[in-house]
Amino acid sequence: MKRLVLLLGGVLTVGFAARLSFSGSTSVQTEYTIRQGAELDREPFAWTLRLSPTLTLWKVPLSFGFMLSSYDVVDYRQPFNRFGLSAASFGFQGLKFSAPWLGIEILDARPSYSSLTLSGINVRGAAIDLKPGWFRLSAAAGQVQRGVTGSDSTDVAYRRWLAAGRLGVGKDEKSHLHLHMIVARDDSSSIPPYLGVVVDEGREDTVQLSAPIENSVASLEGKLFLIDGKLSFDGELAGSAYNRDMRTAEVEMDLLSWLPSVIFQPRLTSQADWAAKAGTELSLGNTQVGFNFEQIGWGFESVGISFVNQDTRTWGASFSHMFAKPFPISFDLSSELGRDNLDGMKSVITRTQSGTVNFGLYPQKSPNLTVGYSPFLRKAPEDTATLVEEVYDITHSAWASSSFSFSIGERSQSLNLAFSLSLLDDQINPDREFLNWSTTFSGRHQIIEILSAHWSGGTSSNQGADTVTIYNAGLGSTLSLWQNRWRTSLDGFSNITAGSPENKFTLRLQSGVEVFKNFNIDLTGQFITYHAETNPEDYTELLGRVGVSYRW
């Protein structure tokens, strides 16, 4: 029996060691800077030590980070700020998984459910996503907002907690039907009920704080693929219940009273509304056609997404085609119509129209070319009483770019050119009218096998209430030796601002060499000079930096 236990222990130990690996990197950097023309509370000499070890167990990496600096900075980053597990991570020899069926995030999760419920925000807590086969079950819970005490110069925020769930069938990238639910509440005790701020000597004022809120959102979201995936329909219908102030009295609301209090408690400041999205897309070879619709009610709120454009309705259509002969030619066209004030809660109705046309030529042995144009028109009634004689503002945007890669002998060359223009014609507020344009060009040329040169230039102008024009230019070269293990580059950059004269020039010399495998030494020298008429003295900076790094 003891032999069997020892044998099993030995097998487990060997298996554990085979699944355990250790890697990482170490770097030391020192620099010395001489500055003139600015009073900075920084020592001329500085150094930084970084250590980044990674422990990998069963293909799951756990990365740590340590930093120690002469700037009195000590930083430590533990590996569980974002920690994920999947079935593929625990796959044994001979077993393969085409897709993970389990996802877990701990401490700093970023779950993504749908565009109207939960997407694009961090949840400081935990999230789990179970998706074996066609079944889908997800849950997340944690803090999404810290409590911040307000003042006369900072906004107020209550600590906010959120719980979310998802239940459905199907894969995200295939036909599916999912039910989503989020519940979010502010902790009214996370900050003081008021804050006294001294506005002048001997007198104290009180800042009015924002109220703690409560929000619950449920949605049904799905997508259907037909004709071998060539035709698709997608949509989402969501309902929202929102309390603007959780401190107000509870009330009975026929629309919301059927909800359990753990999900939502109606109050004097409660509101409810709905939102919907729908779209369809047809793909036939090199041609795609799409239509979409979106309507967001004025009272719809969802704290699980970063932004919602309330009280709006938009219709959109798109068309794109790629011609294969005589060479690839692309054509893209899109249009969108929108309006707000759907329920008459505002005094003015605003309508918008926008579109985009993009055309591209991609010949194999000639410069490619892309041109585009996009107008945006906004209309609003001038007389809100009679709703007649509309005024508008329209923004015209146009762009063009071209690039060409070719060879001279066996030396590769490339050229790039880009232009953009934006014009605003505003009948609502003429002071906002402007004309912006910019031009940039660049090139890279291989002179000999070990030496290349690059250059860039351009200008941009903003002509509005104040006209500002900026000119910039750059020139540099790169030398590669020792089978590309030793690279040295010299670059110069210049920026000149006309209208409010400012000049900046930068000269930088960098050299990096791989002494032996994974061991590198980097040297940097930099000179900067800056001149502005508003400053009595020019600013100059001379910097030298040495860095050593090793990766194991």
C-alpha positions, 0 to 999 in steps of 0.5 A: 500500500505504501509503495502504491501511495509513493508511486501515485505521489511520484506520478503526481509530482512529476505531472505537476512539475511538467505543467509548471514553468517559470519565466519573466524579465528584469530591467534596470534603467538609469538616466541623467537630464539637464534642463534649462528654462523650467523649474521642475522639482526633479533630480537630474539623476534617476533610476528604475528597477523592474521585475516581471516574473510569470508563473505558468501552471497548466498553461494558466499564466500568473504574472506579477509586476514589481517596480522600484524607482528613485522617484520614490515610487514603489509599485506592486501588481499582483496577478489576480487583477484579471484572472481567467480560466477555461477548459482549454487551459486544463486540456491534457495531452491528446485532448483538444477543445475547439472553444472554452466552455467555462470562463471565470474572472476574479477581482477585476471582471469585464463581462459583456452581455448585450449593448443595452444591458451590460457592456464596456464597464469593469466589475470589481468582483467576479464573473462566470460564464458557462457555455457547454454546447448550445447552453449559456448561463452567466453571472456577475457581481461586484462594485462598478463605482467607487464612493467619491466625496464631492467638493466645489471642484469635483463630482460626487459619486456613491459606491455602486454595486451591480449583479447581472445574469444571463440565460439562453441557448446558442453561441454569440457568433451563431444563432442564439436567444439570450435573456439578460438581467442587471440590478444596480444600487448605490450605497447611500452610506458610502459618502456623507449626506452633505459636505461643507465647503469654505467659499470665503473667510468666515462663511461656509457653503453647502454643496448639494450632492447627487442622489443615490440611484437604483436601476434594473434592466431586463432584455431579450436579445437574439440573432438568427442566421439563414441561407448558410449564414448569408442572411442574418437578423438580430435584435434586442428588446429591453425594459428599464426601471430607474429610481433617481433618488432612493431616499424618497418614499415608496409608492405603488406603481401598476407598471412596476409593483409586480416586481419583487423588492429585491429587484426594484422598489418603486418610489416617488422618483421612479421612471420606466421605459423601453429600448429596442434595436433590430437589424438585418444583413445580406451577404452575397459574395463580394456584396453586403447589404444591411439595415438597422433600427434603434429607438431609446425611450427618454426614461430608459436608463442602463448603468451597465453600459457606458453611454445611452443616447436617450429619447432618440430614433434612428434608421440606417442602411449600408451597402458595400461591394468589392470588384475583383477585376481589373484589380480590387476596387471597393465601394461603401455607402451608408446613410442614417436618419435620426430624430429626438423628442419622441414623447414631447418632453422637450420644446424642440425636435431635432432631426439629423441626416448623415451618410458616408461614401468611400471608394478605394482602388488597389492595383498591384503595381501602382499606388492605391487610392482611397477617397471618401466624403461624409455629410452630417446635417442637423435641423431644428425649428427656429420658432418653437411655437409655430414649428416653422422655418427650420434652421440647420448646421451641416458638417462636411468631411472629406478625406483621401489617402494613397500609398505605394510600395515598390523596389529599386533593384532589391531595395524596398521603398514606400511612399504615403500621402493623406489629406483630410478636410472638415467644414462646419456651416452653422445657421444655429450658431455662426460663431461655431463655424470652422474649417479644418484641414490637414496634409501628411506625407511620409516615406521609407527607403532602403539605401543599402542592405543595412541602412534605411532612411525615413522622412515625414512632413505635414501641415494642419490648419484650424480656421475658426474664431482663431486661426492656428496652422502647424507645420511638422517635419521629420528625418531619420535613418536606421543602421542594422548590424550583426544580423539585425541584433544591433540597431542604431537610429538617428531622428530629428523632429520639428514642429512650428506653430503659426498664429501663436508662434511656438517652435519645438525641435527634437533630436534623438539617437538610439542604439540597442544591441542583443549582446547574447540571447535575451540580454539587451543593452539600450542607449538613448541620447535626446536633445529638446528645445522649445520656444514660445512667445508667451515664455520669457526663456526658451526651454532646453533639455539634454537627456542620456539614458542607459537600460539593461534588460534580460528575459528568461 
